[in-house]
Amino acid sequence: MHRGKGMKFVGDSRVPDKAKFVPPKDYSEYPGKTEVFLPNFLLKEWMVGAVFLIGFLILTMSDAAPLEKEADPTSSGYIPLPDWYFLFLYQLLKYPYASGHFKLIGTVIIPGLAALALLLAPWLDRGFERRPVKRPIATGIMLLTVVSIVYLTWEATVSHNWALSEEQGKIVKQVEVDKSSKGYQLYSQNCAGCHGNNLDGGVGPALIGQNLPEAVVESMATKGGGNMPPGVFKGSEEDLKTLAKFVSEVSKK
């Protein structure tokens, strides 16, 4: 019985006269290729996740995270290094066009354009093809992103002074230093910029535990040696002896 234009009364429902009903696919025609989601499929997913979780926990327990000494805000020579997943941005900020007066380009514009390109990729390439060669825009964006990240991460790794970082971050014994003494005042004026306010190292090595004789300290302060340039100490002969005595006494603790 017709109930309105283009409609037929069928049982207790009203459907369009020309409706195209597409029945759901009967997956029973694929025996052995389907499975129940709960619990079969979900249990397999949990098992795979558990394997990766256990492996991750084993790695974290077998190789402890490296710890460095307490941060010293007065040390201007410390070379920072971010975590590995930020190394590509760290390297980008080393280039002249992305640092200094152009730091806005390296910190906002370039990362922003990269993120925007990834967000717009589904709209820039609306094809139904799944093969990468048939989707040049999306494939090109992804390849450019991956190559850029890998290259910048590699450059940051090979150009970093790992030996100096290890020396700067080495945990050294803390000792009590009389900061009101004249020897420390001379040390603060001439040596603290490289060797740290507490003689625990900075750009230069830590002096604590080095057991330095006074003569060696005098010679290094005036003539230099190794990576230390000559003429670091500026003062009288008496001040030099006071400095050498102070450093020598602290270095033996």
C-alpha positions as CSV (number, residue, x, y, z in Angstrom):
1,M,0.0,0.0,0.0
2,H,1.4,3.4,-1.0
3,R,1.7,5.9,1.8
4,G,3.0,9.1,0.2
5,K,5.0,9.9,-2.9
6,G,7.9,7.6,-3.4
7,M,7.2,5.5,-0.3
8,K,5.9,2.0,0.3
9,F,4.5,0.6,3.5
10,V,6.5,-2.5,4.3
11,G,5.7,-4.2,7.5
12,D,6.1,-1.6,10.3
13,S,8.8,0.5,8.5
14,R,8.8,3.2,5.9
15,V,11.7,3.1,3.4
16,P,12.2,5.0,0.1
17,D,10.8,3.3,-2.9
18,K,14.2,3.4,-4.7
19,A,16.4,2.8,-1.7
20,K,19.6,0.9,-2.4
21,F,20.1,-1.4,0.5
22,V,23.7,-2.9,0.6
23,P,23.7,-5.9,2.9
24,P,26.8,-6.3,5.1
25,K,29.5,-8.6,3.7
26,D,29.2,-12.1,4.9
27,Y,32.7,-12.9,6.1
28,S,31.8,-16.6,6.6
29,E,32.8,-17.1,3.0
30,Y,36.4,-16.6,4.1
31,P,37.0,-19.5,6.5
32,G,40.1,-19.3,8.6
33,K,40.7,-15.7,7.8
34,T,38.5,-14.1,10.4
35,E,38.4,-14.3,14.2
36,V,36.3,-13.0,17.0
37,F,37.5,-9.6,18.4
38,L,36.9,-10.5,22.0
39,P,38.7,-12.3,23.3
40,N,40.8,-13.8,20.4
41,F,42.0,-10.7,18.6
42,L,42.3,-8.5,21.7
43,L,44.2,-11.2,23.6
44,K,46.8,-11.3,20.8
45,E,47.2,-7.5,20.9
46,W,47.7,-7.6,24.6
47,M,50.3,-10.3,24.3
48,V,52.3,-8.3,21.7
49,G,52.1,-5.2,23.9
50,A,53.2,-7.2,27.0
51,V,56.3,-8.5,25.1
52,F,57.3,-4.9,24.1
53,L,56.6,-3.6,27.7
54,I,58.8,-6.4,29.2
55,G,61.6,-5.7,26.8
56,F,61.4,-2.0,27.5
57,L,61.6,-2.7,31.3
58,I,64.6,-5.0,30.8
59,L,66.4,-2.3,28.9
60,T,65.7,0.4,31.5
61,M,66.9,-1.9,34.3
62,S,70.0,-3.2,32.5
63,D,71.3,0.2,31.3
64,A,70.6,2.9,33.9
65,A,70.0,6.4,32.8
66,P,73.3,8.5,33.0
67,L,73.3,11.1,35.7
68,E,75.3,14.2,35.8
69,K,76.3,16.5,38.6
70,E,74.0,19.1,40.0
71,A,73.3,22.0,37.5
72,D,75.4,25.1,38.1
73,P,73.6,28.2,36.7
74,T,76.8,30.2,37.1
75,S,78.7,28.0,34.6
76,S,78.6,29.7,31.3
77,G,80.8,27.1,29.5
78,Y,78.5,24.1,30.0
79,I,77.4,22.5,26.7
80,P,73.8,21.4,26.9
81,L,72.5,18.4,25.0
82,P,68.7,17.6,24.8
83,D,67.2,14.1,24.5
84,W,67.7,12.2,21.3
85,Y,64.2,13.0,19.9
86,F,65.0,16.8,20.1
87,L,68.5,16.6,18.6
88,F,67.3,17.6,15.1
89,L,65.9,20.8,16.5
90,Y,69.0,21.3,18.5
91,Q,71.1,21.0,15.4
92,L,68.8,23.3,13.4
93,L,69.4,26.1,15.9
94,K,73.2,25.9,15.2
95,Y,72.8,27.3,11.7
96,P,73.1,31.0,11.1
97,Y,69.8,31.3,9.4
98,A,68.0,29.8,12.4
99,S,69.8,31.2,15.3
100,G,70.9,34.6,16.7
101,H,68.8,37.4,15.2
102,F,67.0,34.7,13.2
103,K,66.1,32.4,16.1
104,L,62.4,33.0,15.4
105,I,62.8,31.2,12.1
106,G,64.4,28.2,13.7
107,T,62.1,28.0,16.7
108,V,58.7,28.9,15.2
109,I,58.6,29.3,11.5
110,I,60.4,26.2,10.2
111,P,58.9,23.8,12.8
112,G,55.5,25.4,12.3
113,L,55.6,25.0,8.5
114,A,56.7,21.3,8.9
115,A,53.8,20.6,11.3
116,L,51.3,22.4,9.1
117,A,52.5,20.4,6.0
118,L,51.9,17.2,7.9
119,L,48.5,18.3,9.0
120,L,47.5,19.3,5.5
121,A,48.9,16.2,3.8
122,P,45.5,14.4,3.8
123,W,43.8,17.4,2.1
124,L,46.7,18.1,-0.3
125,D,46.5,14.5,-1.6
126,R,43.0,13.1,-1.6
127,G,43.6,10.2,-3.9
128,F,42.4,6.7,-3.1
129,E,45.6,5.0,-4.2
130,R,47.6,3.2,-1.5
131,R,50.8,2.8,-3.4
132,P,53.4,5.5,-2.5
133,V,54.3,6.1,-6.2
134,K,50.8,7.0,-6.9
135,R,50.6,9.6,-4.1
136,P,53.5,12.0,-4.9
137,I,52.5,14.9,-2.6
138,A,52.0,12.8,0.6
139,T,55.0,10.6,-0.2
140,G,57.2,13.7,-0.9
141,I,56.2,15.4,2.4
142,M,56.9,12.3,4.4
143,L,60.2,11.6,2.7
144,L,61.4,15.2,3.2
145,T,60.4,15.0,6.8
146,V,62.1,11.7,7.5
147,V,65.3,12.7,5.7
148,S,65.5,16.1,7.4
149,I,65.1,14.6,10.9
150,V,67.6,11.8,10.3
151,Y,70.2,14.1,8.8
152,L,69.9,16.8,11.5
153,T,70.0,14.1,14.2
154,W,73.1,12.6,12.7
155,E,74.8,15.9,12.4
156,A,74.0,16.8,16.0
157,T,75.5,13.5,17.1
158,V,78.8,13.6,15.2
159,S,79.5,17.3,15.8
160,H,79.0,17.2,19.6
161,N,82.0,17.1,21.9
162,W,81.1,14.0,23.8
163,A,84.4,13.9,25.8
164,L,83.9,17.4,27.0
165,S,80.3,16.7,28.0
166,E,81.3,13.7,30.0
167,E,83.9,15.7,31.8
168,Q,81.5,18.6,32.5
169,G,78.8,16.3,33.8
170,K,81.0,14.0,35.9
171,I,79.8,13.8,39.4
172,V,82.6,14.9,41.8
173,K,82.9,14.8,45.5
174,Q,81.6,17.9,47.2
175,V,83.8,19.5,49.8
176,E,83.4,22.5,52.1
177,V,85.1,25.6,50.7
178,D,85.8,28.7,52.8
179,K,84.3,31.3,50.5
180,S,85.3,34.1,52.8
181,S,89.0,33.5,52.5
182,K,91.3,35.6,50.4
183,G,92.4,32.4,48.5
184,Y,88.8,31.7,47.4
185,Q,88.3,35.3,46.4
186,L,91.4,35.1,44.1
187,Y,90.2,31.8,42.8
188,S,86.7,33.2,42.1
189,Q,88.3,36.1,40.1
190,N,90.7,34.0,38.1
191,C,89.6,30.4,37.9
192,A,86.0,29.9,38.8
193,G,84.8,30.7,35.3
194,C,86.4,27.5,34.0
195,H,86.7,25.2,37.0
196,G,83.4,26.0,38.8
197,N,82.6,27.9,41.9
198,N,83.2,24.8,44.1
199,L,86.2,23.6,42.1
200,D,84.0,20.8,40.8
201,G,84.7,21.6,37.1
202,G,83.0,23.4,34.2
203,V,84.7,24.2,30.9
204,G,87.9,23.0,32.7
205,P,88.3,19.9,34.7
206,A,87.4,19.5,38.4
207,L,90.3,20.3,40.8
208,I,88.9,18.4,43.8
209,G,90.8,15.2,44.4
210,Q,93.6,16.1,42.0
211,N,96.2,16.4,44.8
212,L,97.9,19.4,43.2
213,P,101.2,20.7,44.6
214,E,101.4,24.5,45.0
215,A,104.2,24.7,42.5
216,V,102.1,23.0,39.8
217,V,99.2,25.4,40.5
218,E,101.5,28.4,40.2
219,S,103.0,27.2,37.0
220,M,99.5,26.4,35.4
221,A,98.1,29.8,36.5
222,T,101.0,31.7,34.9
223,K,102.4,29.5,32.1
224,G,99.4,27.4,31.3
225,G,99.5,23.8,30.0
226,G,97.3,21.4,28.2
227,N,94.1,23.2,27.2
228,M,94.8,26.0,29.7
229,P,96.2,29.1,28.1
230,P,99.1,31.1,29.7
231,G,98.6,34.3,31.6
232,V,95.3,33.3,33.3
233,F,96.3,34.7,36.6
234,K,96.3,38.5,37.1
235,G,97.8,39.7,40.3
236,S,100.9,40.0,42.4
237,E,103.4,37.3,43.4
238,E,102.0,37.2,46.9
239,D,98.4,36.7,45.5
240,L,99.7,33.9,43.3
241,K,101.1,32.1,46.3
242,T,97.9,32.6,48.3
243,L,95.9,31.2,45.3
244,A,98.2,28.3,44.9
245,K,98.0,27.4,48.5
246,F,94.2,27.5,48.6
247,V,93.8,25.4,45.4
248,S,96.4,22.9,46.6
249,E,94.7,22.4,50.0
250,V,91.2,22.0,48.5
251,S,92.5,19.6,45.7
252,K,93.8,17.2,48.4
253,K,90.4,16.8,50.1
